[in-house]
Amino acid sequence: MQTWHYADQQNRPKQILDEEILPLVNSGEIDRQTRLWTDGMDDWVPAGELMPQLFHDGSGATPPPPLPPGGGAISPAGQQCHEIDYEIMGGDMQIVEIELDPRETVIAEAGAMNYLEEEITFEAKMGDGSEPNQGMMGKLLSVGKRVITGESIFMTHFTHAGTSGKRRVAFAAPYPGKIIPINMAEFGGELLCQKDAFLCAAHGTRVSIAFNRKIGAGFFGGEGFILQKLQGDGMAFIHAGGHVIKKELKGETLRVDTGCLVGFSPSVDYDIERAGSLKSMFFGGEGLFLATLRGHGTVYLQSLPFSRMADRIIGARGASGKGEGSVLGGLGNLLDGDS
């Protein structure tokens, strides 16, 4: 993969890969006059001369028709996702309450539901329902993918079965943290996230898996080869532990603890690298590897991965062997056992 150099609109030097040039052209970051250079070139060349195929002259072109209600993005099944309203409540143990019109449906992970109002019916189904005409082999393939990610083979579909009014169903976060609302249309219809981050989404959203193409990220990246891929044009909700930070990358490189990565745009390049020297790797307490994110797009980070919180709880309990405030410690436990 070729590396290119360019100067942004503030005349700051930037470095990008081949696959990142087109998104930058579409966003206006790179125009015809932006000068590019890569290894083997004698001098900087304007992008319009070097890559004329990326720039189209729209003069005289027929304008597109008006967008349909809900935006122009179409879900992978060829249908638009249901339009749902929502409200996120709570501080550290949050709940997202979804408001459904008649015949609207929201899909969720099994066991995520907190409460629902009358006329809301629910049914456990194999898969997300984004492809209603999918055959048996397709359904089995979808189930196999969910088994690989460690999720339940079933997803629960909640539908407003009434004929009028609005009804609500709520879903709770599985552990302390934040629920992140994602408008999939704003992400170009796709988001990659860690395999246990998905909570619920509008019907029509496809929940599948994505294999990381880099073997280093697969073995050492925390999320492994397998990430969850969300596709659609409606609302989706993912969950993260602790406090959530949203980062917008504009050609920069961000290095993070592998477990702190929640989700990111598919335009962001994800890889892992060694965490400094051998001394730092083994005695620095930051793990052996760090996730490296570069390119252009959105990244969500969490301050407290569930695995880290669980390790601290188990470690504290196993290391001391004594109850809160106990002076006798293990001896006290023995005495309690004899009483």
N, C-alpha and C positions, 0 to 999 in steps of 0.2 A: 504494500500500500504506500502510495507516494505522499510525501509531506510538502505542503506549500506554505509560503510566507507572504503576508500582506500587511498593509497598514490600514487600521480602521478609520472611521470618520473623525476621530480625535487624533489621528496620526500616531497611534500607538501600535507597535509591532505585534502581530499575532501569528500563530502557527496553527494550521488546520490540516486535515486529511482530505483525500479525494472526495469521499462521500459527504463531507460537510460543506462543500462549495455550493451545491444547488440550493440547500435550505437557506444559505446566507444570501444568495441571489434573490430568492423569493421574498425574503424578509426586507430586502433593500440595503442590507449591511454591505454587500458587494455590488457595485454597479459597473457599467461599461468602462469607466475611467479608473477603477481601482487597479493598481498595479500588483501583479503576482510574480513570484519567483520561486523556482525549485532547483534542486541540484541538476547540473548539466546545462543550465541556461546562461547565456553571456550577460544578460541584463534584465531588468524588470520590464514586463510587458503588460499593457492594459488588458483587463479581463475580456473586454469586448472583442479584441483582436485575437486573443489566445483561445477563447472558448465562445465563439459567436453563437453556437447552437443553444447556449443557455439564456440568451436574450432574444425576446420575441417582440416584434413591432406590432402593437395592437391597433394601429391606425386602419380604419376601414373594416375592422372585424365586427361581426355581429355580436351585440351584447348578450350575455346569458339571461335566461328568464329569471323572474323573481324567485328567491329561495322559498321553499315550502315552510309552513309553520314549524318551529322547533329547530330551524337551521338546516344546512344543506348536507351534513354528514349522514351517511347511511350505515347502519350496522352491518356486520359481516353476513348476516342472513338475508340481506337485501331489504330489510324493513327498518323503519325508524324505531328507536327505543321509546317506551312509554314516557310521557312527561309527568314527573312527580314533583310535588312540593315537599319540603322537609324543614325540620327544626332540630338543632343539636342542643341538648340540655345537659347541665352538670359541669363540674370542674375537672376532677381527676378520674372519676368513674362515669364516663359520659354515656348518654343515650341519644340515638337519632330517631326522631319520630317522623314517619313517612305518612303523608296525606294522599289518599287515593280517591280518584273519581270512579264512578261505576265502570266496571270491566277493566280497570287498570290493575297491573300486577307488579310486584317487586319480588326479586329473588334474593335469597340469603343463605349463608352457611347454616347447616343443621345445628340447632341448639342456640342460635343467636337471638331468637325472638324473646322480648321481654314482656310485652302485653299487646293485646289487640282489641278493637272494638267490635260490636255486633255487625253482622253482615260481611265481615272479613273471613273468608275461608282459606284454608291452607292445605297443600298437598305436597308430599315428598316425591320428587321426580329424579330420574337419572339424567343429570346434565342441567344446563342452564336454560334450556328451552328456546335458545336463539335460532335453532333450526327445527321447526315443528315437523317438517317432512323428512327428517333424518331417518335412515333405515336402521335396522338392528345392529349391523356391523359398525355403523357410525356411532351409535350409542355406546356400544361396547368399547370402542376406541376412546371415547370421551371419558368413560368410567376408568379405563386403564390409566389415562393421563392423571386423573385425580388421585388414584391410588399411589402413583409415583410421587406426587407432591405431598403425600401424607394426609390428604383431606378425606372427608367422608365421601362415599361414592354417590350420595344423594344430596340434592339441594332442595330447599323448601320454597315453594311458590305461594305467595300470599296475594289473594285477589279480592277486590271489592265486588261481591256478588250481588249487591243491591242494584236498584234501578234509579236511585236519586240520592242527592246529598254526598257529603264527603265522609270518609271513615279513615281511622288512623291505626297504624301498627308501628310498634317501636322495637328497636334492636339495641342491645347493650354491648358495650365494650367488654371483652373477656378478661382484661386486667387493667390496672391503672395506666392511663395514657390519654391520647386524644384521638377523636374520630375526624378524619380528613375528608371533606366533600370534594369530589373531583368531577368537574364538568368535562366529560370526555371529548366533546366537540372542540373545546379549547386546546386539547392535546393532540389534535389531528386524528382523533378516534382511537388512540392506542396509548396504553401505559404499561410499563413493566414494574413489578413490585415483588417483594419477598413473598415466599409461598404461603405464609400464614397471615398476610396483611388484609386480604379481602374480607369484608363484613357483609355488605349487601349492595344491590344495584337495581336500576330500573330494568324491567323485562325487555329483552332484546339485546342485552349486554352479553357478549361471549366471554366466558372465563375459561382460559386454556393455559397451556404451559409454553415456555420458550426455553430452548436449550442454549446455554451460553456457548458461543463459538470458540472461546479461548480456554485452552486446557488449564492454564494457570489459575484463571478465575474459578474454574470448575472445582479444582481440588482444594484451593486455599481461600476462596472468596467469601466464606460464610454462607452465602446463598447457594453455593454449589453450581452445578451445571443448570439447575432447574430454577426458573423464575416463573411467577404467574404473569400471564399476559391478559389484560383487560382490553376489549375492543367494543366500540359502540359509539353512540352519539348522545347518550343521556347521562344521568347522574349516577355515579358510583361512589361508594364509601369504603375507605380503607382505615385500618386502625394501627396506631403506633404507640410504643411505650414511652412514658415520661413526657417531656416537652418536645414539640415538633418544630423543626426549622425548615423553611422553604428557601432554597438557593436557586438563583437564576444564573446559569453559566452562559457567558458570551465569549467563548473561545478560551476561557481560563481552564486551569487544571485544579481539581479539588481532591485531596487525599483524606480519606475518612476511615475510621475503624470499620471493619467489614460488617460487624453486627449492627451498626448504627444506620445502615442504608435501608430506607423503607421503600422508595419507589423513584422512578426517573423516566423522563421522556425517551422514546426509542432512538432519538437523534443523538443522545449522549453516549459516548463510547465508554464502556465499562471494562476494567481490567484490574489486576492486582500486581503489587510490587513488594519487594522485601522492605521491611520496616527498619531501615538504617543498617548499622553495622551488626555483626554477630553478637556483640556485647549488648547492644540495645535490644536486639530481637529476643534474647533469652532472659535478660534481667530488667528490661525497661518497663515490663508490666503492660505493654500495649499490644501484645500479640506478635506473631511472627510476620504477619503480612498486613498491608493496608490496601483498601480499595482505592483505585485511581479513576476519577471521572473527569472526562474532558470533552470539549465541544460546545454545542449550543443547545440549551434546553433547561428544563426544570428538574430539580432534585429535591426530594424530601428526606430529611434525616430525623432520627429519634435519639433522645438523650439516654434512654434506659431500655435496651433490648430485653425482652422477657427472659431469654436464656441467661443473661447476666444477673437479673434480679433473682431468678430461681437458684443460680449457683451461690449467690451471697446468702440466701436464706438457708439452703442446705448446708453450706460450709459453716455458717455461724452455729447452726444447731448441732452439727456433728462434731465441731471442734471443741465446744465447751462441755457438752453433755450435762448442762445444768440449766435450771429454769431461770426466768427473769428474776434478778435480785437475790438468788440463792447463794448463801455463804458456804454451805456444805457441798454444793455441786454434786458430783457423782455419788458421794457418800449419802447425801440426802435422798437420792433416788433409790439406793439400796434400802435405806430405812423405810422409805415409803412402800417398797415392795414387800417388806416383812410385816407391815402393819395390817 
